[in-house]
Amino acid sequence: MEKNAKIYVAGHRGMVGSAIYRKLLNEGFTNLLVKTSSELDLRDQNAVTDFFETEKPEYVFLAAAKVGGIVANNTYRADFLYENLCIQNNVIHQSYKNGVKKLMFLGSSCIYPKLAPQPLKEEYLLTGLLEETNEPYAIAKIAGIKMADAYRAQYNCNFISVMPTNLYGYNDNYHPQNSHVLPALIRKFHEAKVNGTSVVNIWGSGSPMREFLFADDLADACYFLMQNYNEPGLVNVGTGVDLTIKDLALLIKSIIGFEGTLTFDSSKPDGTPRKLMDVSKLHALGWKHQIELEEGIKLAYRDFLSKHI
């Protein structure tokens, strides 16, 4: 990508999009194109058509999506399927129609079958049934991956797809009900410390294993792949390392300085026992994560303190 190329970052105010936007600024790109959802509703076909015909971006990072935790995914099943399909269809099709040189579509780890072998290889896509609670979102994301490949096959578009593992970092969501496990634990331990609570209770047994990638590392990988990857299919982006929820909780407890005790509520669901990405394809291309989990949690906690205190 040329430094003065017009680059559209869709979803620039979310955790992933904002990290990509910062990365491009830091690399010296000067012609970045962004729109808030109130300025441009990506679900609106006519609005997206007008935007692309007027602006003519040369490169597109498609990080915009309707997202949420398990409860939101399971409650608003129609919305998650319909709105994400609209966003993808509009942006990918208009990128083709308006001669975008390269587009990157960002997926989600829920695209893989619920009972796929571990670690998750790219070729496990569509080899089994999905997790029921977020199936509509997963189907939308799978459609986006297949759409990028179909436009490559039929129209020779250079559209690529990446599949991030669990993410955390700057601009994360710390909502008490809607946040994911790592930011939820940061908030829970912080509030327990501030309020002088002696016990923190954690959902589940603590035994499931999860992998976490700092969002700025994902942005670095996206930038690397935009420069170096031009193939169909998708690329997993992660660390290739996981840990139990219990060990994650103990690490966050230590970083925040909570001195009480932990209990685990085994009556609450554990979810999938393990969800680890196979990142050998990405490593073979020449990229590896830089920010280890302890350092990343410290950075995220500082960001949480700056915005929520």
QUIKA-V199172 format. One record per helix or strand of 3 or more residues. SS is the DSSP state (hx for helix, st for strand). FROM is the first residue (numbers start at 1). LEN is the number of residues. If there is no record, write none. Layout:
# QUIKA-V199172
ss=SS from=FROM len=LEN
ss=SS from=FROM len=LEN
This chain:
# QUIKA-V199172
ss=st from=7 len=4
ss=hx from=15 len=12
ss=hx from=45 len=11
ss=st from=59 len=4
ss=hx from=70 len=6
ss=hx from=77 len=21
ss=st from=102 len=5
ss=hx from=109 len=3
ss=hx from=122 len=3
ss=hx from=132 len=24
ss=st from=159 len=6
ss=st from=166 len=3
ss=hx from=181 len=15
ss=st from=199 len=5
ss=st from=212 len=3
ss=hx from=215 len=14
ss=st from=234 len=4
ss=hx from=245 len=12
ss=st from=261 len=5
ss=hx from=280 len=6
ss=hx from=293 len=16
